[in-house]
Amino acid sequence: MTFPDGFLWGAATSAHQVEGGNTNNDWWDFEQDPTSAARSSSGDGIDHFHRYPDDFALLRSLGHNAHRLSLEWSRIEPAPGQFSRAAIAHYRRVLTALADTGMTAFVTLHHFTNPRWFAARGSWLAPDATEVFARYCTRVAAELGDLMPFVCTINEPQMIALHGYLEGYHPPGIANPVRWKHAGAALLDAHFAAVRAVRAAAPSSQIGLAVQLPLLAPVRTGDPFFDTMRHEIVDRYLDNLTGPDAGDWLGVQYYRKQWVDGASPTFFAPPRAGTPLTQMGWAVYPDGLREILHRAARTGLPLYVTENGIATEDDTEREQYLTDHLTAVSRAIDQGVDVRGYLHWSAFDNFEWSEGYRPKFGLIAVADDFTRHPKPSAHTFARIARTGRLDPLPPEEIS
């Protein structure tokens, strides 16, 4: 299986999960709260804040030609309307170092974390949340737009709403079926506002939204909650990505198949017996990525797989997962879906939100002293990225 010329290959991170020391956001507060779902504190992360030049060089040496990362809003705007020149200068150095490696940057403006002050005033349910977020996007685009060829406005708005406002698994830790829907609507509006803001301040940037799209299935035919869940997680976003404010591309993030059960206190049923599971308890279903790419293609936007990966201690499982899911991507392309890149989650083992450091998603392991150790899967991915082919090659054909 051969991927198109110009296909982008890389991996992804997010600021709070790797930088360390992000103490001014709502996630830090959530981690310190013993009554929250968080198992541990993010602490020093993997010290990417200081080690980013070496990290980028390592990823480039492993065949990556693209990289996705996020900016930490709480560093850039530590108080309402007050922008840190030092933080902006830091991210200019980061993005310059990334560009100097020759990797294409996908820069996410919001990846789960909110400044503490934004959370205190109601977060996404505040009446002017959209305008406040757009102000931040305008400033970032004006200051850094020349280094942001691809901009992702918001990472997984449906999961921000689902985990934070219905399940209570993420900040603000609410379990309310009304606020859940309101938060989802507000986040979609925030994406549209961010598109307008970035377009005005950095017209050369290509702007998109990254949505996590599990393959949903009902436990019982006719369960009305299945239709609700499908609307709030999938249809609300994909069906409304029309018109000039939709953006220029769509990021598809896929990890699992999920069975919806409106009668369950968790809203989902456990995976079927015998289904392969990850460390997260997620059902492995590779062809679901092909199905989801077809669904996302109905938006008419070019697609990039901006996250896909497995939490496992067994790297042979990761290699198989990677091959199986890239096979699904290749088949989707062969069937006419416009997929232009694949960014693996994640580049490194790192902090995984409420699950702490236990799940291992990375192509690269990080030791207690912060040294980096590429896994065999990192080299498997490097071979695929360098050749654009899934079939094994003899060593002499790998450049």
N, C-alpha and C positions, 0 to 999 in steps of 0.2 A: 504494500500500500504506500503510495507516494503522495505527499502533501504538496500544495501549489507553491510555485516560486513566490518569494516574498512573505511567506507565512511567518508569523511572529511566534517565537518560542521563549518561554521564560517561567518565572515563578513569582509568587506574591508574598508580601508581608503587610502588616499594618503597624502604625507608629506605637500604639500602646502595647502591642504584643511583643515588640522587639527592642524599642528604644531604652526603656527603663526610666524611672524617675518622673513619670507623668503623674504628679501628685495633686494637680489642680483640676481634675475632672471628676465626673460623677462615677466613673468606674473605680477610681481609687477609693472613693468613699464607700462604695458598695463592697469592695474587697475588705475593708476594715470593719464592716458591720457584722458582728457575729450572728445576727439573725437573718442575714441574707443567704442566697444560694451559693455564694462564692466560697470555694474551698481554700483559697490561698490568696496572697497578695502578689501582684505582678512584680513588685520590688525593682530590681535592677534590669528586668527583662533579660535580653542577651547582650546588653550593652552596645546595641547597634548605634546608639546616639554618637558614640565615639569611634566605633569600629567600621563605619559604613564604607570608607574607601577600600579597605581590605575585603569586606564582604562583596562589594560590587566586582572587584577584580576576580575574586574566586568564582562568582557566578558566571562572569564572562569567560573564564578559563574552562568552564563546564559547558560551553556551547550556547549559552543564552544570548539572544539578541534583543530581548525586551525584559523589562522588570516593572512590576507593579508595587507601589508603596503608597503610604498615606502621610498626610500632614496632620500634626496634632493641633487642633483648633485651640485648645486651652493654653498652649505655649504661645501661639500667634496672637490671640486676643485674650489675655489673662484677666481683663476686666472689661465690662461693656464699653465698646467704642474705643478702647485703648489697645493699640497694636504694638507689639514688641519688635523694635528694630533688630534686636539681637536674634530673636527667633527667626525672623524673616531672613536675616543674613545667614543664619545656620542652614536653613532649608535651601537657600541659593547655593551654598557650598555643596550640600548634598546632591542637588539636582545637576549641578555642574560636574561633579565627580561621576555621576551616573552617565551623563552625556559623553564625558571624556572616554568612557569605556567602549562607546559605540552601541550601547544598549538603548532601545527606545523606551521612554518613560511613560507609564500609565500612572497618573497621580490622582489619588483619591482624596477628596476634600473632607469627607466625613466618613470615618470607619468606626461606628458604634459609640465613640466617646463624645460627651458634651462638656464644655467648660462648666465648672461648679456653679458659676453665676447663672448660666443658661438653665441648668437643671433647677436651681432654686426658684426661678421665676415661672416654672411650669413646663419647662422643656418644650416638646413639640406640641403641647396642648395650650401653650400661651397664645393669646390672640395675635401677637405680632411675631410669632416664631419665624415665619417665612421671611419677613423683612429683615430680621436680625441675622438669619443665616445668609441671606443674599448680600448683606453688607460685608460679612466676612469673605464670601466668595469673590466679591468685587475687588477687595483689597488684595487677596492672594493672586488673583488673575493679573491685576495691574502690576504687582511686584515681581511675579515669577512666571507669568504666562509665556515668556520667550523660551522657557525651559520645560514647558509642559505640552508636548505634542498631543498627548491624549489626556483628557481630564475626565475622571469619574466623579460625578457630583456626590452621590450617596451610596454607600455599600449596604446592600440588602435591606431596603426600607421595610419590606414585609417582616423580616426577622426582628428588626428593632421594635416594630409594633407587636408582633406575636409574643416574643420572649419577654418584652418589657411591660406590656399592658394587658396581656391575657394570661400568660403562664407565670409571670412574676419571677422568671428565671434570670433576667437581666434588669439593670436599672430602667425605670424607677421602682421595679418590684411590685407592680400593680397587677391584680387579677380582676379585670372588669371588662365584660364583653362589649360595653358601649364605648368606653374609652379606647379599647383596642381598635375599633373601626375608625374612630375619629383620628387616632394617631396615624393610621395607615393613609387616610385621606390627606392629612397635613403633610406627611412626608412626600407624597406624590406632588403636592403643590410646591413644596420646597425644591424638589428636583426641577420643576418648570422654571421657578424663579432663579435657581442657580444657573440654568442654561442661559437665560437672558443676561444674567450678570456676567458670566464668563465670556459670552459672545461679544458683549459691549466692550469689555476690558482687554480681552485677548482673542481677537477674531481669527487668528491662525490656529488656535487649539481646536481639536476634535473632541466633542463633548458626548458623554454617554452616562448611562445608569447601569449599575451592577445589581442584578436580581438573583436571589437564590430560588431555584425552581425545582423542588423535589417532585418526583413522579408520584402524584397522589392517586389513591384508590380507595373506594368505600369498603368498609367491612360488610355493610348491609346495603343492598340495592334500595334506593329510595330514601336513604337517610338525608333529611334536609340539611343537616349540619355539614355534610360533605359539600353541598353546593355553596354554603356560606364560606367554608374554608377555602375552596377552590377560588372563589371570587376574591377573598381577602389576600390570598397568597400569590395567585397567578393572574387572574383576569383583570383585577383592578389596575394592575400596572401595565400588562401587555396590551390590553384593549384600549388604553388611553394614551399610548405612545404614538400619537398622531399629531400632525401639524408642526409648525416651525419650532415650537418649544420642546418637542420630543427629544431632540438631540441628534447626533450624527451616527451613533452606533449603540449597540446594546451588549452589555456584559452578561453572560449566562454562567451561573454558578450552580453546579450539580454535585450532590454527594450520595443521594439515596432514594429509595422508594419508601413511601409512608402510607400506612393504612389509617384512614380517618374513621373515628368512632365517636359520634356525638354523645353516646351514653357513658363514655369513659371519663373519669375525672381529669385525665391528662389530655383528652380530646383526640388521642391517637391510640390505636391498638398496637401491641407488641408485634414485631415481625413474625411471619409465619415460621413454624418449626422447621428446622433444617436450612433456613436462609443464612448464608454467610454474613457475619456481623463484624463491625469494626470495634475498636476500643470504646467508641462512643455509643455502642449498641445500635449502630445504624445498619440498615439492610443494604448489602452490596448488590446492585442491579445495573450492570454496565450499559445494557441497551437502552435503559431509561434516558441516558444522555442523548442518544440519537433522537428519541421521541421528543424530548424537551427542546432540542435544537429545531426540530420541525415546528413545534408550537411557537417558539420565539421568532422564527422566520416569518410568521404571519404579520409581524410588525412592519416588514419591509426594510428593516434596518440591517446593515452589516453586523455580523455577530463575532464576538470574541469570547472564548471560554476564559473567564477571568478568575475562576477558582474551580478546582477539582482535585480531590486527593483523599487519602485514607489515613486514619489514625491507627497505627499498629506498631508493635515492637519488632515484628517479623518483616524485615525488609524484602524478603522474597515475595511476601504478600503485596507489598507496595509495587514491586516491579510488575507483578501480574495485574494488579489493579490499573496501573498506568497503561500497560499494553492493551488491556481490554477496553478501557475508556477511550484511548486514542483510536482504537479500531472503530468504536462507535462514532467518533468525530469524523474519521475518514469516510465511513459509510454515508453519513449525513451529507458530506461534501459531494460524494459521488451521486447522491440523490438530488443534488441541485441546491442545497442549503449553502448560503454565502458565509462560511466561517473563515476568519482571516488570522486567527491566532489562538494559542493555548498557553495559559499561565497557570502553572501547577500551584496548588496549596499544599504545603507551603515551602518556601525556600529553606527555612530552618525549623528545627524543633523550637517551640516558643510557648509563651503563655496563651492558654486556650480558654480565656474568659472564665466562666464559672467553674470550669473543670480544672483550672490551674495548669500546672506543668506536666500532669500525668499523661495526657494523650500525645503521641508522637506522630505529627503530620509531616515532618521535614524531610527533604532530600539530604539535608546536612544536619548532623548531630552537633550539639553544643555541650562541651564538658563543663564541669563546675568552675574551671578557671577561664571559661569563655572561649577556649580554643575550638575551632571549627573542624569537623571531621566528615567529609563527604561519604555518604553511604553508597553501596553498590548501585542502588536505584538512581543516584545522581549521575553515575557514569552511563547507565542505561539510557537515561533521559538525554545526556550529552550526545550519545551516538545518534539518537533519533533526531535531535535538534540540528546536528551538523549535516546529516544526510537527507533529512526530510522523508525518511523511509522507516517503516515499521519492521520490515523483514530483516533478519540478522544478516550482518555483513562480515566477511573475513577481515581480520585486522588491517591488512594492507590497503583495503578500500576506504578505511575511515581516516579522514584528514582532520 
